[in-house]
Amino acid sequence: MRVKEKIVRDARLKKEFSQDHMAHVLNISQSKYSRLEKGEISFNIDELSKLLDYLEKFPNLRIVIST
């Protein structure tokens, strides 16, 4: 699933999370996280679920998903 990359990146930067931190949360490599954030590859359902669960701590964040 494609996620609006800018929204994910902006949320990460606003909270001062590193790509390495987010990769750890998703249990993936930093390199893969970087490619996900840039939209070079798409999140699988497990990664997207983990991302949404983690960012749910921030209720003002809206993630836009396209199919």
Protein Blocks (a to p, Z undefined) as FASTA:
>chain_A
ZZdfklmmmmmmmnopafklmmmmnopafklmmmmmnomaccdfklmmmmmmmmmmmmmb
ccdddZZ
